[in-house]
Amino acid sequence: DAMEKFRDVHAVVAAYGITALSIEVVPSGLINRTFRIIAEGGERYILQCLNPMFPGSVNRNIQTVADKMKAAGLPSISIIPAPSGELAVKVNSRNWRLMDDLGGEAFDVMPDVDHAAAASVALADFHMALSDSGTDLRALRDPVHVFYRHFEALRLALSNHQDHENFGAVKTYYEFIAAQRCWKSETFDIQQPVHGDPKVSNVLFKKNAPEVVALIDLDTVGVASLAGEIGDAFRSWSASGLEDDPTAHFRADIFIAAWDAYQQKTKLDQTMEQVLDATATIYLELAGRFACDALRERYFGWDSSRFHSAGAHNLARCAGQLSVYRSLLTQRAEILER
């Protein structure tokens, strides 16, 4: 019964004074549960049930971002306040938030250089709009891009899980990552407000056009490393396949289009070489994180239809990131000589 299946959803929208004509589960994303709502009057909304890992204050961050973006004349997702004035409604001890449905489409792999350039301009606009809002954003998590912390976690996981079925494979990956040099000269020192997770699926595009509607999934917004942010964006956008594709390669054309667009917009005080090395470092960092999770089996989202365990899926994720990293290295000199 649809009413029973979406009982909590109906309870939430009723708290907003809305009657849902249709409810659709939006499958993208591994953290928050997301639904598309069409109301009696034809209005379209996005409703999210927040993962308990996020405190209620995350919604204040998102609203701060929305206000800054609108003040700069830029589009943004925005939370619709409940009749009480709160930015969330609590049902069955879970926080829910309601937003306008902006339409558009998102991708798991960057379609082409035109979409990459548009995404880069949108990310640059986002960074510039938020550049003075550091004190307005509450830090909700530790800095993500700290390579040494992730590398130490991987080393500890290896010492604590020597009987795990993935131990041999992870040890080989660990030794490969340890032998790399790019991360030892990382320049992740410029701190400013950033998106926090600018992967390709968090860029909402107009349908059938390389134009960005908005950056979405703003739960990770905060003050962090700018080089880490750009490297994280470009490593996702420049991969030819999904993050768990062991045959994926680095698309230099995507990287160059994204770098050119970002640099032209912001006149960033960093070189292409620094940004390329930051991108390479994020591939290694993520490979290390996935290798660690392949032993600890802690990752919260994995595809049970293709893998027999979270560890097996994380091993594939690690292999995918290292495949693109190796591809980047083979093209590095050529990219920098263009």
Secondary structure as the mmCIF struct_conf table of DSSP 4:
data_model
#
loop_
_struct_conf.conf_type_id
_struct_conf.id
_struct_conf.beg_label_comp_id
_struct_conf.beg_label_asym_id
_struct_conf.beg_label_seq_id
_struct_conf.end_label_comp_id
_struct_conf.end_label_asym_id
_struct_conf.end_label_seq_id
HELX_RH_AL_P HELX_RH_AL_P1 ALA A 2 LYS A 5
TURN_TY1_P TURN_TY1_P1 PHE A 6 PHE A 6
HELX_RH_AL_P HELX_RH_AL_P2 ARG A 7 ALA A 15
TURN_TY1_P TURN_TY1_P2 TYR A 16 GLY A 17
STRN STRN1 ALA A 20 VAL A 26
BEND BEND1 LEU A 30 ASN A 32
STRN STRN2 ARG A 33 ALA A 39
TURN_TY1_P TURN_TY1_P3 GLU A 40 GLY A 41
BEND BEND2 GLY A 42 GLY A 42
STRN STRN3 ARG A 44 CYS A 49
TURN_TY1_P TURN_TY1_P4 PRO A 52 MET A 53
BEND BEND3 PHE A 54 PHE A 54
TURN_TY1_P TURN_TY1_P5 GLY A 56 SER A 57
HELX_RH_AL_P HELX_RH_AL_P3 VAL A 58 ALA A 71
TURN_TY1_P TURN_TY1_P6 ALA A 72 GLY A 73
STRN STRN4 ILE A 79 ILE A 79
HELX_LH_PP_P HELX_LH_PP_P1 ILE A 80 ALA A 82
TURN_TY1_P TURN_TY1_P7 PRO A 83 SER A 84
BEND BEND4 GLY A 85 GLY A 85
BEND BEND5 LEU A 87 LEU A 87
STRN STRN5 VAL A 89 VAL A 91
TURN_TY1_P TURN_TY1_P8 ASN A 92 SER A 93
STRN STRN6 ARG A 94 ASP A 100
STRN STRN7 GLU A 105 GLU A 105
BEND BEND6 ASP A 108 VAL A 109
HELX_RH_AL_P HELX_RH_AL_P4 VAL A 113 LEU A 130
TURN_TY1_P TURN_TY1_P9 SER A 131 ASP A 132
HELX_RH_3T_P HELX_RH_3T_P1 GLY A 134 ASP A 136
BEND BEND7 LEU A 137 LEU A 137
HELX_LH_PP_P HELX_LH_PP_P2 ARG A 138 ALA A 139
BEND BEND8 ARG A 141 ARG A 141
BEND BEND9 VAL A 144 VAL A 144
HELX_RH_AL_P HELX_RH_AL_P5 PHE A 147 ASN A 160
TURN_TY1_P TURN_TY1_P10 GLN A 162 ASP A 163
BEND BEND10 HIS A 164 HIS A 164
TURN_TY1_P TURN_TY1_P11 GLU A 165 ASN A 166
HELX_RH_AL_P HELX_RH_AL_P6 PHE A 167 ALA A 179
HELX_RH_3T_P HELX_RH_3T_P2 CYS A 182 SER A 185
STRN STRN8 GLN A 191 VAL A 194
BEND BEND11 GLY A 196 GLY A 196
HELX_RH_3T_P HELX_RH_3T_P3 VAL A 200 ASN A 202
STRN STRN9 VAL A 203 PHE A 205
TURN_TY1_P TURN_TY1_P12 LYS A 207 ASN A 208
BEND BEND12 ALA A 209 PRO A 210
STRN STRN10 VAL A 212 LEU A 215
HELX_RH_3T_P HELX_RH_3T_P4 LEU A 218 THR A 220
STRN STRN11 GLY A 222 SER A 225
HELX_RH_AL_P HELX_RH_AL_P7 LEU A 226 TRP A 237
TURN_TY1_P TURN_TY1_P13 SER A 238 SER A 238
STRN STRN12 ALA A 239 ALA A 239
BEND BEND13 SER A 240 GLY A 241
TURN_TY1_P TURN_TY1_P14 GLU A 243 ASP A 244
TURN_TY1_P TURN_TY1_P15 PRO A 246 THR A 247
STRN STRN13 PHE A 250 PHE A 250
HELX_RH_AL_P HELX_RH_AL_P8 ALA A 252 THR A 266
BEND BEND14 ASP A 269 GLN A 270
HELX_RH_AL_P HELX_RH_AL_P9 MET A 272 ARG A 296
BEND BEND15 PHE A 300 PHE A 300
TURN_TY1_P TURN_TY1_P16 SER A 304 ARG A 306
BEND BEND16 HIS A 308 SER A 309
HELX_RH_AL_P HELX_RH_AL_P10 ALA A 310 GLU A 337
#
